[in-house]
Amino acid sequence: MNDPDVHELRRGSAERAHLRARGPELPQVSDLAGPRGLPLRHYRPARERRPLVVYVHGGAWVLCDLDTHDRICRLLARECDVEVLAVDYRLAPEHPYPAAVEDVVDVLREARPVAVAGDSAGGYLATMACLALRDAGDPLPAAQILVCPNTDLTLSCPSVREKGTGHGLDESFLAWAVRQWAPDPARRADPRLSPLLVPDLSGMPATLVVTAEHDALRDEGEAYARRLAEAGVPVTCRREPGLTHGFQQNADPVSQAATGRLLADARRLLEAVTG
């Protein structure tokens, strides 16, 4: 993993997505062009309009697309009774920081969703986009839903070492992915790149953070939730015992049960912010 072939990684990711169980059928799923032609996919659980959630897929900033996360977007739409707009942002290393953040910011500005959600690097991009909107004085989504998010590009939290071997998301791969997204090591501790290190997190949206016990990113996700709470942001943070990074993509019964709990948490938050 010192220097993997990104194109081979992407092919593998696409193959796994093809084998993954399809999500529920919905009344309407359509591909759209967003700001600057950015590919989007719109999911509607009913003919009538519903509140909108923007979804930002994971993939270590270098992998995945609309198809790899189609199932979780369908589940989110059905179980939370919301429309979902998935974003196919630009990937590193071809497009390093801040390209993907800019893509998500542009979609949030145009779509004005009630919430933004994301897993792993997508959770990072979701909260980075909210920080950018906050700092620009622009309207924010009312909620953010972060699943096993990256928040610290320095990879200095203990779980990176404790859970970074043998649990699916290895420390060596994480370090490689960070290099693709943020090539300059001197910038990784910059709060503009690592949301955990932002001095002031006040004014951020109400937040749900769900982590996994055997995830290398567990500690930084939970630390970010604590920092948000200390800043006065309403936060729900919960750890899934016994599970690994990306559990919401897995089809085994234990992971499916955890995904059900995640979606129930998300629905409660969305109902709270929409009244």
N, C-alpha and C positions, 0 to 999 in steps of 0.2 A: 504493500500500500504506500510505499514511498513516492511512487510516481505512476499511478494507474492510468490506463487509457480511458479518457472521459467518454469517448464515443462507444467503447465497449461497455462501459458502465451504463450508458443510456440504453443501449440495445438490451442489456439484461433487465433493466427496469421496465422497459416496454413489454418484454416477454412475460415477466411476472404479472404485469397488469392484465395481459391477455388471458392468463390462466385464473385470475382472481374471480370469485363469484360476483355476478352482476348484481347491482343494487336494484331496489324496487322500481317498477314501472311508474312513471308519473304522467299526468295529462299533457305536459309540454316540456320538452327539452330542446333547446335551440342554440346553435353556435352563432356568435355575433362578433362584430369588429368593434373594439373599444377605442380609447384615445390612441392616436397615431397608428391605427390599425391593429392594436394589441388583441390577440385572440381571447375571447371570453366564451363561457358557456352558461346559459341561463336555465335554471330549473324552476318549474312551478308545480306545487303540489295540488293545485286546484285551478279551475277556470277563473275564479275571482282573485283579485289581487290580494297579496299578503305582504307583511313586512319583509324587507330585503336584507339579506346577510351576504356580505362579500367573503368568499373563501379563498385563502392563499395556500397552495399546496406546499408540502415539504419536499425534501430531496437534497439537502446539504448545499443549497444554492446552485448546484450543477446538474441535478437530475429531475425527472418527472415532468408531468404536463397535465393537460385536462383529462386525458384518458386514465392515467395512473390513479387519480383521485376521484374518478367519476362515482364510484360506489359510495364513498363517505359523503359526497355532496348530495346524492340521492337520498341517503338515510337522513341527513340533516334536514333536507326539505320536508320529507314525509313526517319524521318524528317530532319536529319542532314547528310544523305548519308554517313554514316561511319560504319565500323565494330565495334562491341561492344564485349568486353570480360568481363563478369561478374564474380566476385570473391566470392566464398563461404568460407569466412575466419572463423577461429576458434572463438567461442563465449565464453564470460564470463558467469557465474563465473567459469566454468571449466578451462577456459584459460584467465586469467586476463592480463592487460598490462604487457609486450608489444606484446603478441602473435599475435593479429590481425594486428598490424602495421607491424610486421615482415612478415606476409603473403602477405600484399599488396606490401611491398618493394620488396619481391622476385618476384612477378608477374610483377611489373614495370621493374625490371632489366632484366627479361627474355623476356618480350613482346615488350619493347621499344615503347610504344604507343605515339601518338602525344598529347594525353590529358588523364587526369584522372578525373573522375566525381564521385560524391557521394552525398547522401542526409542524413541529420541528423548525426547520428554517422558515417555513411559512408563518409560524407563530412569531418568530423573530421579525419577519418583514411586516406582519400585521401591526405589531407594537411599535416598530420603527416608523411606520407610516403615521400612526397616531401621534407619536412624538413630533414628527415633522409638521403635521397639521396644527398641533397645539402651539408649537413655537412660531408658526406663521400667523397665528390668530384666526385660523380657519375653523369652520364647524367640524366637530368630531362625531364619530359614531357614539351612540349611547353605551355600547358595550363592546368588549373584546373577549374572545374565547381562544385561549392559548393551550395547545396540547403538546406536552413535552418540548417546550420551546427552547431554542438557543437564546441566551441573553448575554453571554460573556465570551467574547472572541479570544480572550487570553487563556481560556480553558484551564483556569486556576482553581475551580471548585473541586473538592475532594472526590466526588462521584466520578469525575472524568478518569481518575486513576483507579478507583476502587471497582468501578463497573465497566471500565473501558477495554476489557478483554473477555471474550467468551460470552457476551450477551447480545451480540448482533451489531451493535454500534461501537466500533473499536476506536480507541484513542488515536491510533495512527491514521485512520480514515478521517476522523474529525479534524486532526491537524492539517491533513492534506486539503480538506474542503475549505477550511478557513483560509489557507494560502491562496486558493482560487478566488475566493470572494474578496479578501483583503490582503493583497500581495505584500504590502509594506508592513513588516512586523511592528514598526514603531507606532502605527496608527491603531492597533488592535485594542489598546487600553484607552483610546479616545472615547469619551461618552457619546460622541456622534456616531460611533460604530458599535458600542457595547451598551445596550440599554440598562443593564444592571448597574453600570457605573455613572448613570446620569444623576447629577447632584439633587435635582428637584423633580419629583414625579407627580407633583400635585396637578390636579386638573385632568388627569387621564380618565378614560372611561371606566365604568364598573367592569370588573374583570373576573373571569373564571380561568383558573390555572389547574390543569390536571397533569400529574406526573406519574411515572412508573418506577417501582422499586428498583429494578435492575437496569436502569437507564443511565448512561454516562452523563446525560444532561439533567438528571433529577435535581441536583443541588442548586444549579443556577436558576432553574425554573422556580423552585420553592423560595430561593433567596429573592428573586424578583417579586414574587407575590408578597413577601414580607415588606420589601421596600415600598411597594405600592400602598399597602395597608398603613405603613408608618406615615405616608404622605396624605392620608385621609381618603384614599380611594376605596370604595366598597369592593372587597375581594372575597372570593371563595376559592380555597386551594385544597386539593385533595390528591392523595397519592394512591395509585392502584397497587396493592400488594402482589408480589410474585410475578409481575409482568415486565416486559421489556419495551424498549423504544419502538414506536410504530404499532402498538397493539391494535389500534383502531383499523388497521389494514388487514388484520389476520382473521381467519375464518373458524378457528377452533372455538369450542364452547366457552372457555374461560375468557378469551379475548372478546368474543361477541357479547358476553354478559357485561364486561367492563365498558364496551362501546355503548351498550344500552344505558349504563349509569352516566356516562359522559353526555349522551344526548338528553337524558332527563335533567341533568344539571344545566345544560345549555337552554333547554326549554324554560326552566324556572327563571333563569336570568333574563331571557328574552321577554317572557311575560311580565317580569318586574319592570323592565325599562320601557315597555310599550303600553303599560297601564291596563 
